[in-house]
Amino acid sequence: MEVSEEYNLLMEMKANTLSAKKAAQICLRKRRAELADAQEQSKRTKRCVDVLHLVGANLIDHLFKSEAKMKSWVKDAVV
């Protein structure tokens, strides 16, 4: 009777282990897919930030040029 009980317990543990393994594999695949999505979103966001940085730098450059022109016009109008 002892051997039979031990065998049944081991078989139950094996079944539980297989179930846990399958659940872990499913979870791992899901997390990997989420990670891949997050990495892609991160790349897109970085490109957007880079573009906005360039646009901002370009705007500042144009503002300085525009300000210089305005000062020049005001100076010419006063003279």
mmJSON file of the N, C-alpha and C atoms, coordinates in Angstrom:
{"data_MODEL":{"atom_site":{
"group_PDB":["ATOM","ATOM","ATOM","ATOM","ATOM","ATOM","ATOM","ATOM","ATOM","ATOM","ATOM","ATOM","ATOM","ATOM","ATOM","ATOM","ATOM","ATOM","ATOM","ATOM","ATOM","ATOM","ATOM","ATOM","ATOM","ATOM","ATOM","ATOM","ATOM","ATOM","ATOM","ATOM","ATOM","ATOM","ATOM","ATOM","ATOM","ATOM","ATOM","ATOM","ATOM","ATOM","ATOM","ATOM","ATOM","ATOM","ATOM","ATOM","ATOM","ATOM","ATOM","ATOM","ATOM","ATOM","ATOM","ATOM","ATOM","ATOM","ATOM","ATOM","ATOM","ATOM","ATOM","ATOM","ATOM","ATOM","ATOM","ATOM","ATOM","ATOM","ATOM","ATOM","ATOM","ATOM","ATOM","ATOM","ATOM","ATOM","ATOM","ATOM","ATOM","ATOM","ATOM","ATOM","ATOM","ATOM","ATOM","ATOM","ATOM","ATOM","ATOM","ATOM","ATOM","ATOM","ATOM","ATOM","ATOM","ATOM","ATOM","ATOM","ATOM","ATOM","ATOM","ATOM","ATOM","ATOM","ATOM","ATOM","ATOM","ATOM","ATOM","ATOM","ATOM","ATOM","ATOM","ATOM","ATOM","ATOM","ATOM","ATOM","ATOM","ATOM","ATOM","ATOM","ATOM","ATOM","ATOM","ATOM","ATOM","ATOM","ATOM","ATOM","ATOM","ATOM","ATOM","ATOM","ATOM","ATOM","ATOM","ATOM","ATOM","ATOM","ATOM","ATOM","ATOM","ATOM","ATOM","ATOM","ATOM","ATOM","ATOM","ATOM","ATOM","ATOM","ATOM","ATOM","ATOM","ATOM","ATOM","ATOM","ATOM","ATOM","ATOM","ATOM","ATOM","ATOM","ATOM","ATOM","ATOM","ATOM","ATOM","ATOM","ATOM","ATOM","ATOM","ATOM","ATOM","ATOM","ATOM","ATOM","ATOM","ATOM","ATOM","ATOM","ATOM","ATOM","ATOM","ATOM","ATOM","ATOM","ATOM","ATOM","ATOM","ATOM","ATOM","ATOM","ATOM","ATOM","ATOM","ATOM","ATOM","ATOM","ATOM","ATOM","ATOM","ATOM","ATOM","ATOM","ATOM","ATOM","ATOM","ATOM","ATOM","ATOM","ATOM","ATOM","ATOM","ATOM","ATOM","ATOM","ATOM","ATOM","ATOM","ATOM","ATOM","ATOM","ATOM","ATOM","ATOM","ATOM","ATOM","ATOM","ATOM","ATOM","ATOM","ATOM","ATOM"],
"id":[1,2,3,4,5,6,7,8,9,10,11,12,13,14,15,16,17,18,19,20,21,22,23,24,25,26,27,28,29,30,31,32,33,34,35,36,37,38,39,40,41,42,43,44,45,46,47,48,49,50,51,52,53,54,55,56,57,58,59,60,61,62,63,64,65,66,67,68,69,70,71,72,73,74,75,76,77,78,79,80,81,82,83,84,85,86,87,88,89,90,91,92,93,94,95,96,97,98,99,100,101,102,103,104,105,106,107,108,109,110,111,112,113,114,115,116,117,118,119,120,121,122,123,124,125,126,127,128,129,130,131,132,133,134,135,136,137,138,139,140,141,142,143,144,145,146,147,148,149,150,151,152,153,154,155,156,157,158,159,160,161,162,163,164,165,166,167,168,169,170,171,172,173,174,175,176,177,178,179,180,181,182,183,184,185,186,187,188,189,190,191,192,193,194,195,196,197,198,199,200,201,202,203,204,205,206,207,208,209,210,211,212,213,214,215,216,217,218,219,220,221,222,223,224,225,226,227,228,229,230,231,232,233,234,235,236,237],
"type_symbol":["N","C","C","N","C","C","N","C","C","N","C","C","N","C","C","N","C","C","N","C","C","N","C","C","N","C","C","N","C","C","N","C","C","N","C","C","N","C","C","N","C","C","N","C","C","N","C","C","N","C","C","N","C","C","N","C","C","N","C","C","N","C","C","N","C","C","N","C","C","N","C","C","N","C","C","N","C","C","N","C","C","N","C","C","N","C","C","N","C","C","N","C","C","N","C","C","N","C","C","N","C","C","N","C","C","N","C","C","N","C","C","N","C","C","N","C","C","N","C","C","N","C","C","N","C","C","N","C","C","N","C","C","N","C","C","N","C","C","N","C","C","N","C","C","N","C","C","N","C","C","N","C","C","N","C","C","N","C","C","N","C","C","N","C","C","N","C","C","N","C","C","N","C","C","N","C","C","N","C","C","N","C","C","N","C","C","N","C","C","N","C","C","N","C","C","N","C","C","N","C","C","N","C","C","N","C","C","N","C","C","N","C","C","N","C","C","N","C","C","N","C","C","N","C","C","N","C","C","N","C","C","N","C","C","N","C","C"],
"label_atom_id":["N","CA","C","N","CA","C","N","CA","C","N","CA","C","N","CA","C","N","CA","C","N","CA","C","N","CA","C","N","CA","C","N","CA","C","N","CA","C","N","CA","C","N","CA","C","N","CA","C","N","CA","C","N","CA","C","N","CA","C","N","CA","C","N","CA","C","N","CA","C","N","CA","C","N","CA","C","N","CA","C","N","CA","C","N","CA","C","N","CA","C","N","CA","C","N","CA","C","N","CA","C","N","CA","C","N","CA","C","N","CA","C","N","CA","C","N","CA","C","N","CA","C","N","CA","C","N","CA","C","N","CA","C","N","CA","C","N","CA","C","N","CA","C","N","CA","C","N","CA","C","N","CA","C","N","CA","C","N","CA","C","N","CA","C","N","CA","C","N","CA","C","N","CA","C","N","CA","C","N","CA","C","N","CA","C","N","CA","C","N","CA","C","N","CA","C","N","CA","C","N","CA","C","N","CA","C","N","CA","C","N","CA","C","N","CA","C","N","CA","C","N","CA","C","N","CA","C","N","CA","C","N","CA","C","N","CA","C","N","CA","C","N","CA","C","N","CA","C","N","CA","C","N","CA","C","N","CA","C","N","CA","C","N","CA","C","N","CA","C","N","CA","C","N","CA","C"],
"label_alt_id":[null,null,null,null,null,null,null,null,null,null,null,null,null,null,null,null,null,null,null,null,null,null,null,null,null,null,null,null,null,null,null,null,null,null,null,null,null,null,null,null,null,null,null,null,null,null,null,null,null,null,null,null,null,null,null,null,null,null,null,null,null,null,null,null,null,null,null,null,null,null,null,null,null,null,null,null,null,null,null,null,null,null,null,null,null,null,null,null,null,null,null,null,null,null,null,null,null,null,null,null,null,null,null,null,null,null,null,null,null,null,null,null,null,null,null,null,null,null,null,null,null,null,null,null,null,null,null,null,null,null,null,null,null,null,null,null,null,null,null,null,null,null,null,null,null,null,null,null,null,null,null,null,null,null,null,null,null,null,null,null,null,null,null,null,null,null,null,null,null,null,null,null,null,null,null,null,null,null,null,null,null,null,null,null,null,null,null,null,null,null,null,null,null,null,null,null,null,null,null,null,null,null,null,null,null,null,null,null,null,null,null,null,null,null,null,null,null,null,null,null,null,null,null,null,null,null,null,null,null,null,null,null,null,null,null,null,null],
"label_comp_id":["MET","MET","MET","GLU","GLU","GLU","VAL","VAL","VAL","SER","SER","SER","GLU","GLU","GLU","GLU","GLU","GLU","TYR","TYR","TYR","ASN","ASN","ASN","LEU","LEU","LEU","LEU","LEU","LEU","MET","MET","MET","GLU","GLU","GLU","MET","MET","MET","LYS","LYS","LYS","ALA","ALA","ALA","ASN","ASN","ASN","THR","THR","THR","LEU","LEU","LEU","SER","SER","SER","ALA","ALA","ALA","LYS","LYS","LYS","LYS","LYS","LYS","ALA","ALA","ALA","ALA","ALA","ALA","GLN","GLN","GLN","ILE","ILE","ILE","CYS","CYS","CYS","LEU","LEU","LEU","ARG","ARG","ARG","LYS","LYS","LYS","ARG","ARG","ARG","ARG","ARG","ARG","ALA","ALA","ALA","GLU","GLU","GLU","LEU","LEU","LEU","ALA","ALA","ALA","ASP","ASP","ASP","ALA","ALA","ALA","GLN","GLN","GLN","GLU","GLU","GLU","GLN","GLN","GLN","SER","SER","SER","LYS","LYS","LYS","ARG","ARG","ARG","THR","THR","THR","LYS","LYS","LYS","ARG","ARG","ARG","CYS","CYS","CYS","VAL","VAL","VAL","ASP","ASP","ASP","VAL","VAL","VAL","LEU","LEU","LEU","HIS","HIS","HIS","LEU","LEU","LEU","VAL","VAL","VAL","GLY","GLY","GLY","ALA","ALA","ALA","ASN","ASN","ASN","LEU","LEU","LEU","ILE","ILE","ILE","ASP","ASP","ASP","HIS","HIS","HIS","LEU","LEU","LEU","PHE","PHE","PHE","LYS","LYS","LYS","SER","SER","SER","GLU","GLU","GLU","ALA","ALA","ALA","LYS","LYS","LYS","MET","MET","MET","LYS","LYS","LYS","SER","SER","SER","TRP","TRP","TRP","VAL","VAL","VAL","LYS","LYS","LYS","ASP","ASP","ASP","ALA","ALA","ALA","VAL","VAL","VAL","VAL","VAL","VAL"],
"label_asym_id":["A","A","A","A","A","A","A","A","A","A","A","A","A","A","A","A","A","A","A","A","A","A","A","A","A","A","A","A","A","A","A","A","A","A","A","A","A","A","A","A","A","A","A","A","A","A","A","A","A","A","A","A","A","A","A","A","A","A","A","A","A","A","A","A","A","A","A","A","A","A","A","A","A","A","A","A","A","A","A","A","A","A","A","A","A","A","A","A","A","A","A","A","A","A","A","A","A","A","A","A","A","A","A","A","A","A","A","A","A","A","A","A","A","A","A","A","A","A","A","A","A","A","A","A","A","A","A","A","A","A","A","A","A","A","A","A","A","A","A","A","A","A","A","A","A","A","A","A","A","A","A","A","A","A","A","A","A","A","A","A","A","A","A","A","A","A","A","A","A","A","A","A","A","A","A","A","A","A","A","A","A","A","A","A","A","A","A","A","A","A","A","A","A","A","A","A","A","A","A","A","A","A","A","A","A","A","A","A","A","A","A","A","A","A","A","A","A","A","A","A","A","A","A","A","A","A","A","A","A","A","A","A","A","A","A","A","A"],
"label_entity_id":["1","1","1","1","1","1","1","1","1","1","1","1","1","1","1","1","1","1","1","1","1","1","1","1","1","1","1","1","1","1","1","1","1","1","1","1","1","1","1","1","1","1","1","1","1","1","1","1","1","1","1","1","1","1","1","1","1","1","1","1","1","1","1","1","1","1","1","1","1","1","1","1","1","1","1","1","1","1","1","1","1","1","1","1","1","1","1","1","1","1","1","1","1","1","1","1","1","1","1","1","1","1","1","1","1","1","1","1","1","1","1","1","1","1","1","1","1","1","1","1","1","1","1","1","1","1","1","1","1","1","1","1","1","1","1","1","1","1","1","1","1","1","1","1","1","1","1","1","1","1","1","1","1","1","1","1","1","1","1","1","1","1","1","1","1","1","1","1","1","1","1","1","1","1","1","1","1","1","1","1","1","1","1","1","1","1","1","1","1","1","1","1","1","1","1","1","1","1","1","1","1","1","1","1","1","1","1","1","1","1","1","1","1","1","1","1","1","1","1","1","1","1","1","1","1","1","1","1","1","1","1","1","1","1","1","1","1"],
"label_seq_id":[1,1,1,2,2,2,3,3,3,4,4,4,5,5,5,6,6,6,7,7,7,8,8,8,9,9,9,10,10,10,11,11,11,12,12,12,13,13,13,14,14,14,15,15,15,16,16,16,17,17,17,18,18,18,19,19,19,20,20,20,21,21,21,22,22,22,23,23,23,24,24,24,25,25,25,26,26,26,27,27,27,28,28,28,29,29,29,30,30,30,31,31,31,32,32,32,33,33,33,34,34,34,35,35,35,36,36,36,37,37,37,38,38,38,39,39,39,40,40,40,41,41,41,42,42,42,43,43,43,44,44,44,45,45,45,46,46,46,47,47,47,48,48,48,49,49,49,50,50,50,51,51,51,52,52,52,53,53,53,54,54,54,55,55,55,56,56,56,57,57,57,58,58,58,59,59,59,60,60,60,61,61,61,62,62,62,63,63,63,64,64,64,65,65,65,66,66,66,67,67,67,68,68,68,69,69,69,70,70,70,71,71,71,72,72,72,73,73,73,74,74,74,75,75,75,76,76,76,77,77,77,78,78,78,79,79,79],
"pdbx_PDB_ins_code":[null,null,null,null,null,null,null,null,null,null,null,null,null,null,null,null,null,null,null,null,null,null,null,null,null,null,null,null,null,null,null,null,null,null,null,null,null,null,null,null,null,null,null,null,null,null,null,null,null,null,null,null,null,null,null,null,null,null,null,null,null,null,null,null,null,null,null,null,null,null,null,null,null,null,null,null,null,null,null,null,null,null,null,null,null,null,null,null,null,null,null,null,null,null,null,null,null,null,null,null,null,null,null,null,null,null,null,null,null,null,null,null,null,null,null,null,null,null,null,null,null,null,null,null,null,null,null,null,null,null,null,null,null,null,null,null,null,null,null,null,null,null,null,null,null,null,null,null,null,null,null,null,null,null,null,null,null,null,null,null,null,null,null,null,null,null,null,null,null,null,null,null,null,null,null,null,null,null,null,null,null,null,null,null,null,null,null,null,null,null,null,null,null,null,null,null,null,null,null,null,null,null,null,null,null,null,null,null,null,null,null,null,null,null,null,null,null,null,null,null,null,null,null,null,null,null,null,null,null,null,null,null,null,null,null,null,null],
"Cartn_x":[0.816,0.0,0.864,1.936,2.818,3.377,3.817,4.396,3.345,2.143,1.05,0.727,0.683,0.409,1.528,2.763,3.912,3.859,3.529,3.428,2.34,1.169,0.064,0.45,1.123,1.57,2.562,3.497,4.476,3.804,2.837,2.105,1.328,0.742,0.018,0.994,2.155,3.17,3.642,3.781,4.196,3.149,1.888,0.806,0.781,0.936,0.946,2.14,3.278,4.48,4.295,3.72,3.468,2.493,1.46,0.496,1.165,1.991,2.703,3.664,4.328,5.271,4.538,3.393,2.621,2.16,1.699,1.256,2.426,3.587,4.772,5.2,5.124,5.491,4.535,3.259,2.272,2.56,2.833,3.146,4.41,5.422,6.679,6.458,5.685,5.394,4.653,3.701,2.939,3.864,4.719,5.635,6.625,7.093,8.016,7.326,6.068,5.304,5.096,4.777,4.618,5.922,7.029,8.339,8.65,8.379,8.629,7.783,6.517,5.647,6.182,6.592,7.117,8.391,9.249,10.482,10.165,9.182,8.794,8.198,7.349,6.776,7.875,8.854,9.968,10.756,10.997,11.716,10.937,9.62,8.792,8.783,8.678,8.658,9.989,11.089,12.413,12.55,12.088,12.131,11.311,10.16,9.312,10.028,10.631,11.367,12.523,13.244,14.357,13.875,12.761,12.209,11.778,11.107,10.663,11.851,12.913,14.126,14.674,14.724,15.207,14.283,12.981,12.019,12.206,12.369,12.58,13.848,14.922,16.188,16.027,15.324,15.081,14.235,13.236,12.394,13.215,14.046,14.882,15.787,16.373,17.227,16.445,15.241,14.407,13.974,13.697,13.32,14.455,15.684,16.83,17.008,16.857,16.987,15.878,14.67,13.536,13.721,14.189,14.434,15.505,16.543,17.602,17.059,16.203,15.601,14.729,13.923,13.063,13.893,14.954,15.814,16.444,16.8,17.39,16.375,15.133,14.101,13.805,13.717,13.435,14.579,15.787,16.966,16.96,16.64,16.594,15.465,14.321,13.173,13.457,14.222,14.545,15.54,16.458,17.496,16.936],
"Cartn_y":[-1.191,0.0,1.261,1.256,2.414,2.77,1.791,2.025,2.611,2.102,2.586,4.044,4.382,5.752,6.691,6.229,7.034,7.263,6.198,6.292,7.301,7.194,8.12,9.563,9.738,11.076,11.63,10.787,11.214,11.542,10.778,11.045,12.363,12.596,13.854,15.036,14.876,15.924,16.167,15.085,15.222,16.009,15.689,16.388,17.864,18.127,19.512,20.274,19.605,20.233,20.56,19.634,19.883,21.039,21.088,22.189,23.524,23.537,24.767,25.169,24.192,24.472,25.084,24.509,25.052,26.475,26.717,28.061,29.04,28.609,29.471,29.771,28.784,28.99,29.983,29.864,30.791,32.204,32.315,33.618,34.201,33.367,33.826,34.337,33.612,34.064,35.403,35.525,36.774,37.924,37.711,38.767,39.146,38.159,38.46,39.298,38.978,39.763,41.19,41.322,42.649,43.427,42.742,43.399,43.875,43.027,43.415,44.631,44.645,45.793,47.049,46.897,48.045,48.579,47.68,48.119,48.878,48.401,49.083,50.456,50.526,51.813,52.761,52.23,53.047,53.611,52.802,53.273,54.397,54.196,55.223,56.508,56.369,57.543,58.283,57.538,58.172,58.934,58.345,59.048,60.339,60.264,61.449,62.519,62.124,63.069,63.687,62.863,63.371,64.408,64.099,65.034,66.326,66.203,67.4,68.215,67.565,68.274,69.093,68.476,69.193,70.352,70.114,71.183,72.335,72.005,73.032,73.825,73.129,73.808,74.709,74.24,75.027,76.258,76.089,77.233,78.286,77.859,78.808,79.566,78.863,79.507,80.559,80.197,81.142,82.318,82.053,83.147,84.152,83.654,84.559,85.385,84.74,85.469,86.508,86.119,87.039,88.21,87.923,88.98,89.941,89.397,90.254,91.139,90.601,91.393,92.508,92.157,93.171,94.295,93.953,94.977,95.843,95.205,95.936,96.906,96.467,97.337,98.506,98.214,99.271,100.279,99.787,100.647,101.515,100.91,101.659,102.691,102.33,103.236,104.452,104.24,105.327,106.276,105.761,106.581,107.385],
"Cartn_z":[0.0,0.0,0.0,0.694,0.75,-0.621,-1.352,-2.672,-3.597,-3.522,-4.361,-4.024,-2.758,-2.346,-2.801,-2.656,-3.091,-4.6,-5.329,-6.784,-7.173,-6.543,-6.846,-6.522,-5.39,-5.007,-6.027,-6.451,-7.456,-8.783,-9.186,-10.43,-10.33,-9.147,-8.938,-8.991,-8.374,-8.407,-9.834,-10.592,-11.99,-12.774,-12.588,-13.289,-12.882,-11.592,-11.122,-11.687,-11.747,-12.293,-13.769,-14.514,-15.94,-16.13,-15.307,-15.396,-15.083,-14.035,-13.668,-14.776,-15.387,-16.47,-17.663,-18.023,-19.142,-18.855,-17.641,-17.267,-17.315,-16.836,-16.858,-18.292,-19.177,-20.578,-21.241,-20.947,-21.497,-20.998,-19.7,-19.102,-19.729,-19.933,-20.531,-21.946,-22.74,-24.112,-24.094,-23.171,-23.059,-22.671,-21.701,-21.248,-22.348,-23.103,-24.206,-25.274,-25.552,-26.53,-26.016,-24.725,-24.136,-24.19,-23.926,-23.976,-25.394,-26.377,-27.768,-28.142,-27.708,-27.981,-27.296,-26.044,-25.299,-25.947,-26.423,-27.083,-28.369,-29.118,-30.358,-30.047,-29.038,-28.638,-28.174,-27.471,-26.998,-28.173,-29.186,-30.373,-31.065,-31.217,-31.871,-31.056,-29.747,-28.884,-28.945,-28.968,-29.058,-30.364,-31.471,-32.759,-32.687,-32.05,-31.909,-31.082,-29.985,-29.139,-29.92,-30.682,-31.484,-32.508,-33.169,-34.155,-33.471,-32.337,-31.625,-31.131,-30.752,-30.345,-31.52,-32.693,-33.88,-34.245,-34.163,-34.462,-33.475,-32.199,-31.187,-31.44,-31.773,-32.065,-33.285,-34.298,-35.503,-35.19,-34.339,-33.953,-33.222,-32.311,-31.567,-32.524,-33.478,-34.471,-35.251,-35.692,-36.447,-35.578,-34.303,-33.403,-33.261,-33.09,-32.975,-34.245,-35.399,-36.663,-36.808,-36.438,-36.529,-35.575,-34.377,-33.399,-33.904,-34.516,-35.059,-36.176,-37.03,-38.107,-37.536,-36.513,-35.907,-35.304,-34.608,-34.016,-35.105,-36.213,-37.328,-37.926,-38.09,-38.652,-37.717,-36.438,-35.463,-35.459,-35.505,-35.525,-36.798,-37.949,-39.204,-39.204,-38.575,-38.549,-37.652,-36.608,-35.694,-36.324,-37.105,-37.717,-38.795],
"occupancy":[1.0,1.0,1.0,1.0,1.0,1.0,1.0,1.0,1.0,1.0,1.0,1.0,1.0,1.0,1.0,1.0,1.0,1.0,1.0,1.0,1.0,1.0,1.0,1.0,1.0,1.0,1.0,1.0,1.0,1.0,1.0,1.0,1.0,1.0,1.0,1.0,1.0,1.0,1.0,1.0,1.0,1.0,1.0,1.0,1.0,1.0,1.0,1.0,1.0,1.0,1.0,1.0,1.0,1.0,1.0,1.0,1.0,1.0,1.0,1.0,1.0,1.0,1.0,1.0,1.0,1.0,1.0,1.0,1.0,1.0,1.0,1.0,1.0,1.0,1.0,1.0,1.0,1.0,1.0,1.0,1.0,1.0,1.0,1.0,1.0,1.0,1.0,1.0,1.0,1.0,1.0,1.0,1.0,1.0,1.0,1.0,1.0,1.0,1.0,1.0,1.0,1.0,1.0,1.0,1.0,1.0,1.0,1.0,1.0,1.0,1.0,1.0,1.0,1.0,1.0,1.0,1.0,1.0,1.0,1.0,1.0,1.0,1.0,1.0,1.0,1.0,1.0,1.0,1.0,1.0,1.0,1.0,1.0,1.0,1.0,1.0,1.0,1.0,1.0,1.0,1.0,1.0,1.0,1.0,1.0,1.0,1.0,1.0,1.0,1.0,1.0,1.0,1.0,1.0,1.0,1.0,1.0,1.0,1.0,1.0,1.0,1.0,1.0,1.0,1.0,1.0,1.0,1.0,1.0,1.0,1.0,1.0,1.0,1.0,1.0,1.0,1.0,1.0,1.0,1.0,1.0,1.0,1.0,1.0,1.0,1.0,1.0,1.0,1.0,1.0,1.0,1.0,1.0,1.0,1.0,1.0,1.0,1.0,1.0,1.0,1.0,1.0,1.0,1.0,1.0,1.0,1.0,1.0,1.0,1.0,1.0,1.0,1.0,1.0,1.0,1.0,1.0,1.0,1.0,1.0,1.0,1.0,1.0,1.0,1.0,1.0,1.0,1.0,1.0,1.0,1.0,1.0,1.0,1.0,1.0,1.0,1.0],
"B_iso_or_equiv":[0.0,0.0,0.0,0.0,0.0,0.0,0.0,0.0,0.0,0.0,0.0,0.0,0.0,0.0,0.0,0.0,0.0,0.0,0.0,0.0,0.0,0.0,0.0,0.0,0.0,0.0,0.0,0.0,0.0,0.0,0.0,0.0,0.0,0.0,0.0,0.0,0.0,0.0,0.0,0.0,0.0,0.0,0.0,0.0,0.0,0.0,0.0,0.0,0.0,0.0,0.0,0.0,0.0,0.0,0.0,0.0,0.0,0.0,0.0,0.0,0.0,0.0,0.0,0.0,0.0,0.0,0.0,0.0,0.0,0.0,0.0,0.0,0.0,0.0,0.0,0.0,0.0,0.0,0.0,0.0,0.0,0.0,0.0,0.0,0.0,0.0,0.0,0.0,0.0,0.0,0.0,0.0,0.0,0.0,0.0,0.0,0.0,0.0,0.0,0.0,0.0,0.0,0.0,0.0,0.0,0.0,0.0,0.0,0.0,0.0,0.0,0.0,0.0,0.0,0.0,0.0,0.0,0.0,0.0,0.0,0.0,0.0,0.0,0.0,0.0,0.0,0.0,0.0,0.0,0.0,0.0,0.0,0.0,0.0,0.0,0.0,0.0,0.0,0.0,0.0,0.0,0.0,0.0,0.0,0.0,0.0,0.0,0.0,0.0,0.0,0.0,0.0,0.0,0.0,0.0,0.0,0.0,0.0,0.0,0.0,0.0,0.0,0.0,0.0,0.0,0.0,0.0,0.0,0.0,0.0,0.0,0.0,0.0,0.0,0.0,0.0,0.0,0.0,0.0,0.0,0.0,0.0,0.0,0.0,0.0,0.0,0.0,0.0,0.0,0.0,0.0,0.0,0.0,0.0,0.0,0.0,0.0,0.0,0.0,0.0,0.0,0.0,0.0,0.0,0.0,0.0,0.0,0.0,0.0,0.0,0.0,0.0,0.0,0.0,0.0,0.0,0.0,0.0,0.0,0.0,0.0,0.0,0.0,0.0,0.0,0.0,0.0,0.0,0.0,0.0,0.0,0.0,0.0,0.0,0.0,0.0,0.0],
"pdbx_formal_charge":[null,null,null,null,null,null,null,null,null,null,null,null,null,null,null,null,null,null,null,null,null,null,null,null,null,null,null,null,null,null,null,null,null,null,null,null,null,null,null,null,null,null,null,null,null,null,null,null,null,null,null,null,null,null,null,null,null,null,null,null,null,null,null,null,null,null,null,null,null,null,null,null,null,null,null,null,null,null,null,null,null,null,null,null,null,null,null,null,null,null,null,null,null,null,null,null,null,null,null,null,null,null,null,null,null,null,null,null,null,null,null,null,null,null,null,null,null,null,null,null,null,null,null,null,null,null,null,null,null,null,null,null,null,null,null,null,null,null,null,null,null,null,null,null,null,null,null,null,null,null,null,null,null,null,null,null,null,null,null,null,null,null,null,null,null,null,null,null,null,null,null,null,null,null,null,null,null,null,null,null,null,null,null,null,null,null,null,null,null,null,null,null,null,null,null,null,null,null,null,null,null,null,null,null,null,null,null,null,null,null,null,null,null,null,null,null,null,null,null,null,null,null,null,null,null,null,null,null,null,null,null,null,null,null,null,null,null],
"auth_seq_id":[1,1,1,2,2,2,3,3,3,4,4,4,5,5,5,6,6,6,7,7,7,8,8,8,9,9,9,10,10,10,11,11,11,12,12,12,13,13,13,14,14,14,15,15,15,16,16,16,17,17,17,18,18,18,19,19,19,20,20,20,21,21,21,22,22,22,23,23,23,24,24,24,25,25,25,26,26,26,27,27,27,28,28,28,29,29,29,30,30,30,31,31,31,32,32,32,33,33,33,34,34,34,35,35,35,36,36,36,37,37,37,38,38,38,39,39,39,40,40,40,41,41,41,42,42,42,43,43,43,44,44,44,45,45,45,46,46,46,47,47,47,48,48,48,49,49,49,50,50,50,51,51,51,52,52,52,53,53,53,54,54,54,55,55,55,56,56,56,57,57,57,58,58,58,59,59,59,60,60,60,61,61,61,62,62,62,63,63,63,64,64,64,65,65,65,66,66,66,67,67,67,68,68,68,69,69,69,70,70,70,71,71,71,72,72,72,73,73,73,74,74,74,75,75,75,76,76,76,77,77,77,78,78,78,79,79,79],
"auth_comp_id":["MET","MET","MET","GLU","GLU","GLU","VAL","VAL","VAL","SER","SER","SER","GLU","GLU","GLU","GLU","GLU","GLU","TYR","TYR","TYR","ASN","ASN","ASN","LEU","LEU","LEU","LEU","LEU","LEU","MET","MET","MET","GLU","GLU","GLU","MET","MET","MET","LYS","LYS","LYS","ALA","ALA","ALA","ASN","ASN","ASN","THR","THR","THR","LEU","LEU","LEU","SER","SER","SER","ALA","ALA","ALA","LYS","LYS","LYS","LYS","LYS","LYS","ALA","ALA","ALA","ALA","ALA","ALA","GLN","GLN","GLN","ILE","ILE","ILE","CYS","CYS","CYS","LEU","LEU","LEU","ARG","ARG","ARG","LYS","LYS","LYS","ARG","ARG","ARG","ARG","ARG","ARG","ALA","ALA","ALA","GLU","GLU","GLU","LEU","LEU","LEU","ALA","ALA","ALA","ASP","ASP","ASP","ALA","ALA","ALA","GLN","GLN","GLN","GLU","GLU","GLU","GLN","GLN","GLN","SER","SER","SER","LYS","LYS","LYS","ARG","ARG","ARG","THR","THR","THR","LYS","LYS","LYS","ARG","ARG","ARG","CYS","CYS","CYS","VAL","VAL","VAL","ASP","ASP","ASP","VAL","VAL","VAL","LEU","LEU","LEU","HIS","HIS","HIS","LEU","LEU","LEU","VAL","VAL","VAL","GLY","GLY","GLY","ALA","ALA","ALA","ASN","ASN","ASN","LEU","LEU","LEU","ILE","ILE","ILE","ASP","ASP","ASP","HIS","HIS","HIS","LEU","LEU","LEU","PHE","PHE","PHE","LYS","LYS","LYS","SER","SER","SER","GLU","GLU","GLU","ALA","ALA","ALA","LYS","LYS","LYS","MET","MET","MET","LYS","LYS","LYS","SER","SER","SER","TRP","TRP","TRP","VAL","VAL","VAL","LYS","LYS","LYS","ASP","ASP","ASP","ALA","ALA","ALA","VAL","VAL","VAL","VAL","VAL","VAL"],
"auth_asym_id":["A","A","A","A","A","A","A","A","A","A","A","A","A","A","A","A","A","A","A","A","A","A","A","A","A","A","A","A","A","A","A","A","A","A","A","A","A","A","A","A","A","A","A","A","A","A","A","A","A","A","A","A","A","A","A","A","A","A","A","A","A","A","A","A","A","A","A","A","A","A","A","A","A","A","A","A","A","A","A","A","A","A","A","A","A","A","A","A","A","A","A","A","A","A","A","A","A","A","A","A","A","A","A","A","A","A","A","A","A","A","A","A","A","A","A","A","A","A","A","A","A","A","A","A","A","A","A","A","A","A","A","A","A","A","A","A","A","A","A","A","A","A","A","A","A","A","A","A","A","A","A","A","A","A","A","A","A","A","A","A","A","A","A","A","A","A","A","A","A","A","A","A","A","A","A","A","A","A","A","A","A","A","A","A","A","A","A","A","A","A","A","A","A","A","A","A","A","A","A","A","A","A","A","A","A","A","A","A","A","A","A","A","A","A","A","A","A","A","A","A","A","A","A","A","A","A","A","A","A","A","A","A","A","A","A","A","A"],
"auth_atom_id":["N","CA","C","N","CA","C","N","CA","C","N","CA","C","N","CA","C","N","CA","C","N","CA","C","N","CA","C","N","CA","C","N","CA","C","N","CA","C","N","CA","C","N","CA","C","N","CA","C","N","CA","C","N","CA","C","N","CA","C","N","CA","C","N","CA","C","N","CA","C","N","CA","C","N","CA","C","N","CA","C","N","CA","C","N","CA","C","N","CA","C","N","CA","C","N","CA","C","N","CA","C","N","CA","C","N","CA","C","N","CA","C","N","CA","C","N","CA","C","N","CA","C","N","CA","C","N","CA","C","N","CA","C","N","CA","C","N","CA","C","N","CA","C","N","CA","C","N","CA","C","N","CA","C","N","CA","C","N","CA","C","N","CA","C","N","CA","C","N","CA","C","N","CA","C","N","CA","C","N","CA","C","N","CA","C","N","CA","C","N","CA","C","N","CA","C","N","CA","C","N","CA","C","N","CA","C","N","CA","C","N","CA","C","N","CA","C","N","CA","C","N","CA","C","N","CA","C","N","CA","C","N","CA","C","N","CA","C","N","CA","C","N","CA","C","N","CA","C","N","CA","C","N","CA","C","N","CA","C","N","CA","C","N","CA","C","N","CA","C","N","CA","C","N","CA","C"],
"pdbx_PDB_model_num":[1,1,1,1,1,1,1,1,1,1,1,1,1,1,1,1,1,1,1,1,1,1,1,1,1,1,1,1,1,1,1,1,1,1,1,1,1,1,1,1,1,1,1,1,1,1,1,1,1,1,1,1,1,1,1,1,1,1,1,1,1,1,1,1,1,1,1,1,1,1,1,1,1,1,1,1,1,1,1,1,1,1,1,1,1,1,1,1,1,1,1,1,1,1,1,1,1,1,1,1,1,1,1,1,1,1,1,1,1,1,1,1,1,1,1,1,1,1,1,1,1,1,1,1,1,1,1,1,1,1,1,1,1,1,1,1,1,1,1,1,1,1,1,1,1,1,1,1,1,1,1,1,1,1,1,1,1,1,1,1,1,1,1,1,1,1,1,1,1,1,1,1,1,1,1,1,1,1,1,1,1,1,1,1,1,1,1,1,1,1,1,1,1,1,1,1,1,1,1,1,1,1,1,1,1,1,1,1,1,1,1,1,1,1,1,1,1,1,1,1,1,1,1,1,1,1,1,1,1,1,1,1,1,1,1,1,1]
}}}
